[in-house]
């Protein structure tokens, strides 16, 4: 994704994610092979350029019983 934007002169420098759990909609349940109302994990991600402008968003929905999300948190010195 960053390479795609770099090719058009946009430098993507950060992303934010909002992670939540909620019941699956009927359409999501059909696509994911689960029951409507079953718990899913929803991830909303937004990418930002070096001026702080949002340049791309994505919404990902995963079955809550089959996925585990893991994040790395790096702390600067000082």
mmCIF file of the N, C-alpha and C atoms, coordinates in Angstrom:
data_MODEL
# 
_entry.id   MODEL 
# 
loop_
_atom_site.group_PDB 
_atom_site.id 
_atom_site.type_symbol 
_atom_site.label_atom_id 
_atom_site.label_alt_id 
_atom_site.label_comp_id 
_atom_site.label_asym_id 
_atom_site.label_entity_id 
_atom_site.label_seq_id 
_atom_site.pdbx_PDB_ins_code 
_atom_site.Cartn_x 
_atom_site.Cartn_y 
_atom_site.Cartn_z 
_atom_site.occupancy 
_atom_site.B_iso_or_equiv 
_atom_site.pdbx_formal_charge 
_atom_site.auth_seq_id 
_atom_site.auth_comp_id 
_atom_site.auth_asym_id 
_atom_site.auth_atom_id 
_atom_site.pdbx_PDB_model_num 
ATOM 1   N N  . UNK A 1 1  ? 0.823   -1.179  0.000  1.00 0.00 ? 1  UNK A N  1 
ATOM 2   C CA . UNK A 1 1  ? 0.000   0.000   0.000  1.00 0.00 ? 1  UNK A CA 1 
ATOM 3   C C  . UNK A 1 1  ? 0.870   1.245   0.000  1.00 0.00 ? 1  UNK A C  1 
ATOM 4   N N  . UNK A 1 2  ? 1.891   1.287   0.833  1.00 0.00 ? 2  UNK A N  1 
ATOM 5   C CA . UNK A 1 2  ? 2.758   2.472   0.880  1.00 0.00 ? 2  UNK A CA 1 
ATOM 6   C C  . UNK A 1 2  ? 3.474   2.672   -0.446 1.00 0.00 ? 2  UNK A C  1 
ATOM 7   N N  . UNK A 1 3  ? 3.899   1.582   -1.081 1.00 0.00 ? 3  UNK A N  1 
ATOM 8   C CA . UNK A 1 3  ? 4.565   1.680   -2.372 1.00 0.00 ? 3  UNK A CA 1 
ATOM 9   C C  . UNK A 1 3  ? 3.652   2.229   -3.452 1.00 0.00 ? 3  UNK A C  1 
ATOM 10  N N  . UNK A 1 4  ? 2.401   1.832   -3.418 1.00 0.00 ? 4  UNK A N  1 
ATOM 11  C CA . UNK A 1 4  ? 1.409   2.311   -4.374 1.00 0.00 ? 4  UNK A CA 1 
ATOM 12  C C  . UNK A 1 4  ? 1.248   3.826   -4.260 1.00 0.00 ? 4  UNK A C  1 
ATOM 13  N N  . UNK A 1 5  ? 1.188   4.324   -3.051 1.00 0.00 ? 5  UNK A N  1 
ATOM 14  C CA . UNK A 1 5  ? 1.066   5.765   -2.859 1.00 0.00 ? 5  UNK A CA 1 
ATOM 15  C C  . UNK A 1 5  ? 2.366   6.489   -3.175 1.00 0.00 ? 5  UNK A C  1 
ATOM 16  N N  . UNK A 1 6  ? 3.496   5.894   -2.832 1.00 0.00 ? 6  UNK A N  1 
ATOM 17  C CA . UNK A 1 6  ? 4.784   6.515   -3.150 1.00 0.00 ? 6  UNK A CA 1 
ATOM 18  C C  . UNK A 1 6  ? 4.922   6.722   -4.654 1.00 0.00 ? 6  UNK A C  1 
ATOM 19  N N  . UNK A 1 7  ? 4.384   5.806   -5.443 1.00 0.00 ? 7  UNK A N  1 
ATOM 20  C CA . UNK A 1 7  ? 4.461   5.909   -6.906 1.00 0.00 ? 7  UNK A CA 1 
ATOM 21  C C  . UNK A 1 7  ? 3.733   7.139   -7.430 1.00 0.00 ? 7  UNK A C  1 
ATOM 22  N N  . UNK A 1 8  ? 2.785   7.678   -6.658 1.00 0.00 ? 8  UNK A N  1 
ATOM 23  C CA . UNK A 1 8  ? 2.083   8.882   -7.099 1.00 0.00 ? 8  UNK A CA 1 
ATOM 24  C C  . UNK A 1 8  ? 2.476   10.099  -6.250 1.00 0.00 ? 8  UNK A C  1 
ATOM 25  N N  . UNK A 1 9  ? 3.591   9.965   -5.508 1.00 0.00 ? 9  UNK A N  1 
ATOM 26  C CA . UNK A 1 9  ? 4.127   11.092  -4.759 1.00 0.00 ? 9  UNK A CA 1 
ATOM 27  C C  . UNK A 1 9  ? 3.520   11.346  -3.397 1.00 0.00 ? 9  UNK A C  1 
ATOM 28  N N  . UNK A 1 10 ? 2.821   10.370  -2.840 1.00 0.00 ? 10 UNK A N  1 
ATOM 29  C CA . UNK A 1 10 ? 2.214   10.521  -1.514 1.00 0.00 ? 10 UNK A CA 1 
ATOM 30  C C  . UNK A 1 10 ? 2.985   9.655   -0.535 1.00 0.00 ? 10 UNK A C  1 
ATOM 31  N N  . UNK A 1 11 ? 3.485   10.267  0.538  1.00 0.00 ? 11 UNK A N  1 
ATOM 32  C CA . UNK A 1 11 ? 4.252   9.533   1.550  1.00 0.00 ? 11 UNK A CA 1 
ATOM 33  C C  . UNK A 1 11 ? 3.338   9.178   2.724  1.00 0.00 ? 11 UNK A C  1 
ATOM 34  N N  . UNK A 1 12 ? 3.010   7.905   2.857  1.00 0.00 ? 12 UNK A N  1 
ATOM 35  C CA . UNK A 1 12 ? 2.166   7.429   3.965  1.00 0.00 ? 12 UNK A CA 1 
ATOM 36  C C  . UNK A 1 12 ? 3.081   7.166   5.160  1.00 0.00 ? 12 UNK A C  1 
ATOM 37  N N  . UNK A 1 13 ? 2.758   7.814   6.297  1.00 0.00 ? 13 UNK A N  1 
ATOM 38  C CA . UNK A 1 13 ? 3.652   7.733   7.446  1.00 0.00 ? 13 UNK A CA 1 
ATOM 39  C C  . UNK A 1 13 ? 3.061   7.057   8.677  1.00 0.00 ? 13 UNK A C  1 
ATOM 40  N N  . UNK A 1 14 ? 1.731   6.936   8.722  1.00 0.00 ? 14 UNK A N  1 
ATOM 41  C CA . UNK A 1 14 ? 1.151   6.277   9.900  1.00 0.00 ? 14 UNK A CA 1 
ATOM 42  C C  . UNK A 1 14 ? -0.244  5.764   9.574  1.00 0.00 ? 14 UNK A C  1 
ATOM 43  N N  . UNK A 1 15 ? -0.726  4.931   10.469 1.00 0.00 ? 15 UNK A N  1 
ATOM 44  C CA . UNK A 1 15 ? -2.087  4.406   10.352 1.00 0.00 ? 15 UNK A CA 1 
ATOM 45  C C  . UNK A 1 15 ? -2.675  4.310   11.749 1.00 0.00 ? 15 UNK A C  1 
ATOM 46  N N  . UNK A 1 16 ? -3.982  4.419   11.825 1.00 0.00 ? 16 UNK A N  1 
ATOM 47  C CA . UNK A 1 16 ? -4.682  4.180   13.080 1.00 0.00 ? 16 UNK A CA 1 
ATOM 48  C C  . UNK A 1 16 ? -5.682  3.048   12.848 1.00 0.00 ? 16 UNK A C  1 
ATOM 49  N N  . UNK A 1 17 ? -5.952  2.307   13.909 1.00 0.00 ? 17 UNK A N  1 
ATOM 50  C CA . UNK A 1 17 ? -6.945  1.241   13.835 1.00 0.00 ? 17 UNK A CA 1 
ATOM 51  C C  . UNK A 1 17 ? -7.903  1.366   15.001 1.00 0.00 ? 17 UNK A C  1 
ATOM 52  N N  . UNK A 1 18 ? -9.173  1.164   14.716 1.00 0.00 ? 18 UNK A N  1 
ATOM 53  C CA . UNK A 1 18 ? -10.199 1.064   15.745 1.00 0.00 ? 18 UNK A CA 1 
ATOM 54  C C  . UNK A 1 18 ? -10.729 -0.366  15.677 1.00 0.00 ? 18 UNK A C  1 
ATOM 55  N N  . UNK A 1 19 ? -10.604 -1.090  16.779 1.00 0.00 ? 19 UNK A N  1 
ATOM 56  C CA . UNK A 1 19 ? -10.990 -2.503  16.829 1.00 0.00 ? 19 UNK A CA 1 
ATOM 57  C C  . UNK A 1 19 ? -12.186 -2.648  17.754 1.00 0.00 ? 19 UNK A C  1 
ATOM 58  N N  . UNK A 1 20 ? -13.212 -3.357  17.271 1.00 0.00 ? 20 UNK A N  1 
ATOM 59  C CA . UNK A 1 20 ? -14.407 -3.564  18.092 1.00 0.00 ? 20 UNK A CA 1 
ATOM 60  C C  . UNK A 1 20 ? -14.970 -4.959  17.851 1.00 0.00 ? 20 UNK A C  1 
ATOM 61  N N  . UNK A 1 21 ? -15.826 -5.379  18.736 1.00 0.00 ? 21 UNK A N  1 
ATOM 62  C CA . UNK A 1 21 ? -16.569 -6.631  18.589 1.00 0.00 ? 21 UNK A CA 1 
ATOM 63  C C  . UNK A 1 21 ? -18.041 -6.285  18.500 1.00 0.00 ? 21 UNK A C  1 
ATOM 64  N N  . UNK A 1 22 ? -18.744 -7.014  17.651 1.00 0.00 ? 22 UNK A N  1 
ATOM 65  C CA . UNK A 1 22 ? -20.169 -6.755  17.473 1.00 0.00 ? 22 UNK A CA 1 
ATOM 66  C C  . UNK A 1 22 ? -20.820 -7.967  16.825 1.00 0.00 ? 22 UNK A C  1 
ATOM 67  N N  . UNK A 1 23 ? -22.155 -8.013  16.791 1.00 0.00 ? 23 UNK A N  1 
ATOM 68  C CA . UNK A 1 23 ? -22.849 -9.115  16.130 1.00 0.00 ? 23 UNK A CA 1 
ATOM 69  C C  . UNK A 1 23 ? -22.709 -9.006  14.605 1.00 0.00 ? 23 UNK A C  1 
ATOM 70  N N  . UNK A 1 24 ? -22.573 -10.139 13.943 1.00 0.00 ? 24 UNK A N  1 
ATOM 71  C CA . UNK A 1 24 ? -22.498 -10.182 12.482 1.00 0.00 ? 24 UNK A CA 1 
ATOM 72  C C  . UNK A 1 24 ? -23.842 -9.835  11.867 1.00 0.00 ? 24 UNK A C  1 
ATOM 73  N N  . UNK A 1 25 ? -23.797 -9.078  10.774 1.00 0.00 ? 25 UNK A N  1 
ATOM 74  C CA . UNK A 1 25 ? -25.017 -8.845  10.000 1.00 0.00 ? 25 UNK A CA 1 
ATOM 75  C C  . UNK A 1 25 ? -25.336 -10.119 9.220  1.00 0.00 ? 25 UNK A C  1 
ATOM 76  N N  . UNK A 1 26 ? -26.501 -10.177 8.632  1.00 0.00 ? 26 UNK A N  1 
ATOM 77  C CA . UNK A 1 26 ? -26.869 -11.346 7.828  1.00 0.00 ? 26 UNK A CA 1 
ATOM 78  C C  . UNK A 1 26 ? -25.906 -11.524 6.662  1.00 0.00 ? 26 UNK A C  1 
ATOM 79  N N  . UNK A 1 27 ? -25.581 -10.446 5.951  1.00 0.00 ? 27 UNK A N  1 
ATOM 80  C CA . UNK A 1 27 ? -24.657 -10.535 4.813  1.00 0.00 ? 27 UNK A CA 1 
ATOM 81  C C  . UNK A 1 27 ? -23.268 -10.968 5.253  1.00 0.00 ? 27 UNK A C  1 
ATOM 82  N N  . UNK A 1 28 ? -22.781 -10.440 6.370  1.00 0.00 ? 28 UNK A N  1 
ATOM 83  C CA . UNK A 1 28 ? -21.462 -10.836 6.878  1.00 0.00 ? 28 UNK A CA 1 
ATOM 84  C C  . UNK A 1 28 ? -21.461 -12.301 7.275  1.00 0.00 ? 28 UNK A C  1 
ATOM 85  N N  . UNK A 1 29 ? -22.528 -12.745 7.937  1.00 0.00 ? 29 UNK A N  1 
ATOM 86  C CA . UNK A 1 29 ? -22.618 -14.142 8.363  1.00 0.00 ? 29 UNK A CA 1 
ATOM 87  C C  . UNK A 1 29 ? -22.572 -15.077 7.159  1.00 0.00 ? 29 UNK A C  1 
ATOM 88  N N  . UNK A 1 30 ? -23.265 -14.724 6.082  1.00 0.00 ? 30 UNK A N  1 
ATOM 89  C CA . UNK A 1 30 ? -23.240 -15.549 4.872  1.00 0.00 ? 30 UNK A CA 1 
ATOM 90  C C  . UNK A 1 30 ? -21.830 -15.606 4.291  1.00 0.00 ? 30 UNK A C  1 
ATOM 91  N N  . UNK A 1 31 ? -21.152 -14.473 4.226  1.00 0.00 ? 31 UNK A N  1 
ATOM 92  C CA . UNK A 1 31 ? -19.803 -14.426 3.660  1.00 0.00 ? 31 UNK A CA 1 
ATOM 93  C C  . UNK A 1 31 ? -18.779 -15.139 4.536  1.00 0.00 ? 31 UNK A C  1 
ATOM 94  N N  . UNK A 1 32 ? -18.968 -15.089 5.855  1.00 0.00 ? 32 UNK A N  1 
ATOM 95  C CA . UNK A 1 32 ? -17.996 -15.668 6.778  1.00 0.00 ? 32 UNK A CA 1 
ATOM 96  C C  . UNK A 1 32 ? -18.322 -17.101 7.194  1.00 0.00 ? 32 UNK A C  1 
ATOM 97  N N  . UNK A 1 33 ? -19.490 -17.586 6.818  1.00 0.00 ? 33 UNK A N  1 
ATOM 98  C CA . UNK A 1 33 ? -19.871 -18.950 7.180  1.00 0.00 ? 33 UNK A CA 1 
ATOM 99  C C  . UNK A 1 33 ? -20.223 -19.108 8.644  1.00 0.00 ? 33 UNK A C  1 
ATOM 100 N N  . UNK A 1 34 ? -20.907 -18.121 9.188  1.00 0.00 ? 34 UNK A N  1 
ATOM 101 C CA . UNK A 1 34 ? -21.335 -18.205 10.582 1.00 0.00 ? 34 UNK A CA 1 
ATOM 102 C C  . UNK A 1 34 ? -22.808 -17.811 10.665 1.00 0.00 ? 34 UNK A C  1 
ATOM 103 N N  . UNK A 1 35 ? -23.324 -17.703 11.859 1.00 0.00 ? 35 UNK A N  1 
ATOM 104 C CA . UNK A 1 35 ? -24.734 -17.363 12.057 1.00 0.00 ? 35 UNK A CA 1 
ATOM 105 C C  . UNK A 1 35 ? -24.899 -15.860 12.228 1.00 0.00 ? 35 UNK A C  1 
ATOM 106 N N  . UNK A 1 36 ? -25.988 -15.300 11.717 1.00 0.00 ? 36 UNK A N  1 
ATOM 107 C CA . UNK A 1 36 ? -26.257 -13.881 11.989 1.00 0.00 ? 36 UNK A CA 1 
ATOM 108 C C  . UNK A 1 36 ? -26.299 -13.663 13.500 1.00 0.00 ? 36 UNK A C  1 
ATOM 109 N N  . UNK A 1 37 ? -25.694 -12.594 13.950 1.00 0.00 ? 37 UNK A N  1 
ATOM 110 C CA . UNK A 1 37 ? -25.648 -12.310 15.376 1.00 0.00 ? 37 UNK A CA 1 
ATOM 111 C C  . UNK A 1 37 ? -24.429 -12.868 16.077 1.00 0.00 ? 37 UNK A C  1 
ATOM 112 N N  . UNK A 1 38 ? -23.706 -13.799 15.421 1.00 0.00 ? 38 UNK A N  1 
ATOM 113 C CA . UNK A 1 38 ? -22.480 -14.333 16.018 1.00 0.00 ? 38 UNK A CA 1 
ATOM 114 C C  . UNK A 1 38 ? -21.463 -13.208 16.142 1.00 0.00 ? 38 UNK A C  1 
ATOM 115 N N  . UNK A 1 39 ? -20.615 -13.276 17.141 1.00 0.00 ? 39 UNK A N  1 
ATOM 116 C CA . UNK A 1 39 ? -19.642 -12.222 17.401 1.00 0.00 ? 39 UNK A CA 1 
ATOM 117 C C  . UNK A 1 39 ? -18.580 -12.169 16.297 1.00 0.00 ? 39 UNK A C  1 
ATOM 118 N N  . UNK A 1 40 ? -18.347 -10.962 15.767 1.00 0.00 ? 40 UNK A N  1 
ATOM 119 C CA . UNK A 1 40 ? -17.274 -10.726 14.809 1.00 0.00 ? 40 UNK A CA 1 
ATOM 120 C C  . UNK A 1 40 ? -16.373 -9.631  15.364 1.00 0.00 ? 40 UNK A C  1 
ATOM 121 N N  . UNK A 1 41 ? -15.160 -9.589  14.867 1.00 0.00 ? 41 UNK A N  1 
ATOM 122 C CA . UNK A 1 41 ? -14.223 -8.530  15.194 1.00 0.00 ? 41 UNK A CA 1 
ATOM 123 C C  . UNK A 1 41 ? -14.135 -7.613  13.986 1.00 0.00 ? 41 UNK A C  1 
ATOM 124 N N  . UNK A 1 42 ? -14.355 -6.330  14.210 1.00 0.00 ? 42 UNK A N  1 
ATOM 125 C CA . UNK A 1 42 ? -14.319 -5.345  13.126 1.00 0.00 ? 42 UNK A CA 1 
ATOM 126 C C  . UNK A 1 42 ? -13.096 -4.451  13.322 1.00 0.00 ? 42 UNK A C  1 
ATOM 127 N N  . UNK A 1 43 ? -12.323 -4.268  12.257 1.00 0.00 ? 43 UNK A N  1 
ATOM 128 C CA . UNK A 1 43 ? -11.128 -3.432  12.297 1.00 0.00 ? 43 UNK A CA 1 
ATOM 129 C C  . UNK A 1 43 ? -11.282 -2.323  11.261 1.00 0.00 ? 43 UNK A C  1 
ATOM 130 N N  . UNK A 1 44 ? -11.303 -1.093  11.728 1.00 0.00 ? 44 UNK A N  1 
ATOM 131 C CA . UNK A 1 44 ? -11.357 0.073   10.839 1.00 0.00 ? 44 UNK A CA 1 
ATOM 132 C C  . UNK A 1 44 ? -9.961  0.702   10.833 1.00 0.00 ? 44 UNK A C  1 
ATOM 133 N N  . UNK A 1 45 ? -9.308  0.725   9.663  1.00 0.00 ? 45 UNK A N  1 
ATOM 134 C CA . UNK A 1 45 ? -7.948  1.257   9.557  1.00 0.00 ? 45 UNK A CA 1 
ATOM 135 C C  . UNK A 1 45 ? -7.951  2.476   8.643  1.00 0.00 ? 45 UNK A C  1 
ATOM 136 N N  . UNK A 1 46 ? -7.228  3.518   9.060  1.00 0.00 ? 46 UNK A N  1 
ATOM 137 C CA . UNK A 1 46 ? -7.058  4.721   8.252  1.00 0.00 ? 46 UNK A CA 1 
ATOM 138 C C  . UNK A 1 46 ? -5.570  5.012   8.126  1.00 0.00 ? 46 UNK A C  1 
ATOM 139 N N  . UNK A 1 47 ? -5.114  5.237   6.894  1.00 0.00 ? 47 UNK A N  1 
ATOM 140 C CA . UNK A 1 47 ? -3.718  5.595   6.613  1.00 0.00 ? 47 UNK A CA 1 
ATOM 141 C C  . UNK A 1 47 ? -3.632  7.097   6.393  1.00 0.00 ? 47 UNK A C  1 
ATOM 142 N N  . UNK A 1 48 ? -2.541  7.710   6.886  1.00 0.00 ? 48 UNK A N  1 
ATOM 143 C CA . UNK A 1 48 ? -2.347  9.154   6.795  1.00 0.00 ? 48 UNK A CA 1 
ATOM 144 C C  . UNK A 1 48 ? -1.032  9.478   6.102  1.00 0.00 ? 48 UNK A C  1 
ATOM 145 N N  . UNK A 1 49 ? -1.044  10.611  5.374  1.00 0.00 ? 49 UNK A N  1 
ATOM 146 C CA . UNK A 1 49 ? 0.202   11.051  4.731  1.00 0.00 ? 49 UNK A CA 1 
ATOM 147 C C  . UNK A 1 49 ? 1.003   11.923  5.699  1.00 0.00 ? 49 UNK A C  1 
ATOM 148 N N  . UNK A 1 50 ? 2.152   12.409  5.233  1.00 0.00 ? 50 UNK A N  1 
ATOM 149 C CA . UNK A 1 50 ? 3.035   13.173  6.111  1.00 0.00 ? 50 UNK A CA 1 
ATOM 150 C C  . UNK A 1 50 ? 2.498   14.560  6.458  1.00 0.00 ? 50 UNK A C  1 
ATOM 151 N N  . UNK A 1 51 ? 1.406   14.983  5.822  1.00 0.00 ? 51 UNK A N  1 
ATOM 152 C CA . UNK A 1 51 ? 0.747   16.241  6.184  1.00 0.00 ? 51 UNK A CA 1 
ATOM 153 C C  . UNK A 1 51 ? -0.418  15.993  7.144  1.00 0.00 ? 51 UNK A C  1 
ATOM 154 N N  . UNK A 1 52 ? -0.640  14.736  7.538  1.00 0.00 ? 52 UNK A N  1 
ATOM 155 C CA . UNK A 1 52 ? -1.714  14.396  8.464  1.00 0.00 ? 52 UNK A CA 1 
ATOM 156 C C  . UNK A 1 52 ? -3.059  14.158  7.812  1.00 0.00 ? 52 UNK A C  1 
ATOM 157 N N  . UNK A 1 53 ? -3.095  14.129  6.482  1.00 0.00 ? 53 UNK A N  1 
ATOM 158 C CA . UNK A 1 53 ? -4.362  13.905  5.767  1.00 0.00 ? 53 UNK A CA 1 
ATOM 159 C C  . UNK A 1 53 ? -4.651  12.413  5.646  1.00 0.00 ? 53 UNK A C  1 
ATOM 160 N N  . UNK A 1 54 ? -5.888  11.997  5.877  1.00 0.00 ? 54 UNK A N  1 
ATOM 161 C CA . UNK A 1 54 ? -6.240  10.591  5.630  1.00 0.00 ? 54 UNK A CA 1 
ATOM 162 C C  . UNK A 1 54 ? -6.233  10.330  4.125  1.00 0.00 ? 54 UNK A C  1 
ATOM 163 N N  . UNK A 1 55 ? -5.580  9.235   3.707  1.00 0.00 ? 55 UNK A N  1 
ATOM 164 C CA . UNK A 1 55 ? -5.479  8.936   2.273  1.00 0.00 ? 55 UNK A CA 1 
ATOM 165 C C  . UNK A 1 55 ? -6.136  7.618   1.889  1.00 0.00 ? 55 UNK A C  1 
ATOM 166 N N  . UNK A 1 56 ? -6.388  6.741   2.859  1.00 0.00 ? 56 UNK A N  1 
ATOM 167 C CA . UNK A 1 56 ? -7.043  5.475   2.545  1.00 0.00 ? 56 UNK A CA 1 
ATOM 168 C C  . UNK A 1 56 ? -7.644  4.906   3.818  1.00 0.00 ? 56 UNK A C  1 
ATOM 169 N N  . UNK A 1 57 ? -8.805  4.297   3.689  1.00 0.00 ? 57 UNK A N  1 
ATOM 170 C CA . UNK A 1 57 ? -9.422  3.607   4.811  1.00 0.00 ? 57 UNK A CA 1 
ATOM 171 C C  . UNK A 1 57 ? -9.796  2.197   4.387  1.00 0.00 ? 57 UNK A C  1 
ATOM 172 N N  . UNK A 1 58 ? -9.885  1.318   5.359  1.00 0.00 ? 58 UNK A N  1 
ATOM 173 C CA . UNK A 1 58 ? -10.354 -0.039  5.082  1.00 0.00 ? 58 UNK A CA 1 
ATOM 174 C C  . UNK A 1 58 ? -11.132 -0.540  6.291  1.00 0.00 ? 58 UNK A C  1 
ATOM 175 N N  . UNK A 1 59 ? -12.105 -1.375  6.018  1.00 0.00 ? 59 UNK A N  1 
ATOM 176 C CA . UNK A 1 59 ? -12.893 -2.026  7.063  1.00 0.00 ? 59 UNK A CA 1 
ATOM 177 C C  . UNK A 1 59 ? -12.749 -3.529  6.871  1.00 0.00 ? 59 UNK A C  1 
ATOM 178 N N  . UNK A 1 60 ? -12.295 -4.215  7.904  1.00 0.00 ? 60 UNK A N  1 
ATOM 179 C CA . UNK A 1 60 ? -12.120 -5.660  7.858  1.00 0.00 ? 60 UNK A CA 1 
ATOM 180 C C  . UNK A 1 60 ? -12.993 -6.288  8.927  1.00 0.00 ? 60 UNK A C  1 
ATOM 181 N N  . UNK A 1 61 ? -13.711 -7.344  8.563  1.00 0.00 ? 61 UNK A N  1 
ATOM 182 C CA . UNK A 1 61 ? -14.562 -8.052  9.524  1.00 0.00 ? 61 UNK A CA 1 
ATOM 183 C C  . UNK A 1 61 ? -14.106 -9.501  9.572  1.00 0.00 ? 61 UNK A C  1 
ATOM 184 N N  . UNK A 1 62 ? -13.800 -9.978  10.773 1.00 0.00 ? 62 UNK A N  1 
ATOM 185 C CA . UNK A 1 62 ? -13.298 -11.337 10.994 1.00 0.00 ? 62 UNK A CA 1 
ATOM 186 C C  . UNK A 1 62 ? -14.210 -12.071 11.965 1.00 0.00 ? 62 UNK A C  1 
ATOM 187 N N  . UNK A 1 63 ? -14.309 -13.373 11.791 1.00 0.00 ? 63 UNK A N  1 
ATOM 188 C CA . UNK A 1 63 ? -15.050 -14.159 12.788 1.00 0.00 ? 63 UNK A CA 1 
ATOM 189 C C  . UNK A 1 63 ? -14.327 -14.070 14.121 1.00 0.00 ? 63 UNK A C  1 
ATOM 190 N N  . UNK A 1 64 ? -15.076 -13.716 15.144 1.00 0.00 ? 64 UNK A N  1 
ATOM 191 C CA . UNK A 1 64 ? -14.484 -13.558 16.462 1.00 0.00 ? 64 UNK A CA 1 
ATOM 192 C C  . UNK A 1 64 ? -13.953 -14.845 17.062 1.00 0.00 ? 64 UNK A C  1 
ATOM 193 N N  . UNK A 1 65 ? -14.472 -15.997 16.623 1.00 0.00 ? 65 UNK A N  1 
ATOM 194 C CA . UNK A 1 65 ? -14.050 -17.272 17.201 1.00 0.00 ? 65 UNK A CA 1 
ATOM 195 C C  . UNK A 1 65 ? -12.874 -17.904 16.464 1.00 0.00 ? 65 UNK A C  1 
ATOM 196 N N  . UNK A 1 66 ? -12.360 -17.273 15.428 1.00 0.00 ? 66 UNK A N  1 
ATOM 197 C CA . UNK A 1 66 ? -11.284 -17.896 14.645 1.00 0.00 ? 66 UNK A CA 1 
ATOM 198 C C  . UNK A 1 66 ? -10.035 -17.048 14.508 1.00 0.00 ? 66 UNK A C  1 
ATOM 199 N N  . UNK A 1 67 ? -10.049 -15.833 14.994 1.00 0.00 ? 67 UNK A N  1 
ATOM 200 C CA . UNK A 1 67 ? -8.914  -14.938 14.811 1.00 0.00 ? 67 UNK A CA 1 
ATOM 201 C C  . UNK A 1 67 ? -8.505  -14.307 16.125 1.00 0.00 ? 67 UNK A C  1 
ATOM 202 N N  . UNK A 1 68 ? -7.235  -14.044 16.245 1.00 0.00 ? 68 UNK A N  1 
ATOM 203 C CA . UNK A 1 68 ? -6.683  -13.312 17.371 1.00 0.00 ? 68 UNK A CA 1 
ATOM 204 C C  . UNK A 1 68 ? -5.867  -12.167 16.792 1.00 0.00 ? 68 UNK A C  1 
ATOM 205 N N  . UNK A 1 69 ? -6.104  -10.974 17.247 1.00 0.00 ? 69 UNK A N  1 
ATOM 206 C CA . UNK A 1 69 ? -5.346  -9.825  16.788 1.00 0.00 ? 69 UNK A CA 1 
ATOM 207 C C  . UNK A 1 69 ? -4.178  -9.590  17.736 1.00 0.00 ? 69 UNK A C  1 
ATOM 208 N N  . UNK A 1 70 ? -3.018  -9.277  17.167 1.00 0.00 ? 70 UNK A N  1 
ATOM 209 C CA . UNK A 1 70 ? -1.832  -9.014  17.971 1.00 0.00 ? 70 UNK A CA 1 
ATOM 210 C C  . UNK A 1 70 ? -1.188  -7.731  17.473 1.00 0.00 ? 70 UNK A C  1 
ATOM 211 N N  . UNK A 1 71 ? -0.782  -6.878  18.396 1.00 0.00 ? 71 UNK A N  1 
ATOM 212 C CA . UNK A 1 71 ? -0.159  -5.610  18.057 1.00 0.00 ? 71 UNK A CA 1 
ATOM 213 C C  . UNK A 1 71 ? 1.177   -5.477  18.748 1.00 0.00 ? 71 UNK A C  1 
ATOM 214 N N  . UNK A 1 72 ? 2.104   -4.829  18.080 1.00 0.00 ? 72 UNK A N  1 
ATOM 215 C CA . UNK A 1 72 ? 3.397   -4.506  18.672 1.00 0.00 ? 72 UNK A CA 1 
ATOM 216 C C  . UNK A 1 72 ? 3.382   -3.027  18.997 1.00 0.00 ? 72 UNK A C  1 
ATOM 217 N N  . UNK A 1 73 ? 3.799   -2.688  20.206 1.00 0.00 ? 73 UNK A N  1 
ATOM 218 C CA . UNK A 1 73 ? 3.873   -1.295  20.632 1.00 0.00 ? 73 UNK A CA 1 
ATOM 219 C C  . UNK A 1 73 ? 5.330   -0.982  20.894 1.00 0.00 ? 73 UNK A C  1 
ATOM 220 N N  . UNK A 1 74 ? 5.874   -0.008  20.172 1.00 0.00 ? 74 UNK A N  1 
ATOM 221 C CA . UNK A 1 74 ? 7.258   0.391   20.322 1.00 0.00 ? 74 UNK A CA 1 
ATOM 222 C C  . UNK A 1 74 ? 7.302   1.749   21.013 1.00 0.00 ? 74 UNK A C  1 
ATOM 223 N N  . UNK A 1 75 ? 8.113   1.858   22.056 1.00 0.00 ? 75 UNK A N  1 
ATOM 224 C CA . UNK A 1 75 ? 8.255   3.101   22.781 1.00 0.00 ? 75 UNK A CA 1 
ATOM 225 C C  . UNK A 1 75 ? 9.583   3.742   22.435 1.00 0.00 ? 75 UNK A C  1 
ATOM 226 N N  . UNK A 1 76 ? 9.547   5.040   22.170 1.00 0.00 ? 76 UNK A N  1 
ATOM 227 C CA . UNK A 1 76 ? 10.788  5.773   21.886 1.00 0.00 ? 76 UNK A CA 1 
ATOM 228 C C  . UNK A 1 76 ? 11.610  5.927   23.146 1.00 0.00 ? 76 UNK A C  1 
ATOM 229 N N  . UNK A 1 77 ? 12.857  6.291   22.985 1.00 0.00 ? 77 UNK A N  1 
ATOM 230 C CA . UNK A 1 77 ? 13.732  6.511   24.157 1.00 0.00 ? 77 UNK A CA 1 
ATOM 231 C C  . UNK A 1 77 ? 13.501  7.895   24.701 1.00 0.00 ? 77 UNK A C  1 
ATOM 232 N N  . UNK A 1 78 ? 13.716  8.051   25.989 1.00 0.00 ? 78 UNK A N  1 
ATOM 233 C CA . UNK A 1 78 ? 13.629  9.379   26.589 1.00 0.00 ? 78 UNK A CA 1 
ATOM 234 C C  . UNK A 1 78 ? 12.423  9.632   27.285 1.00 0.00 ? 78 UNK A C  1 
# 
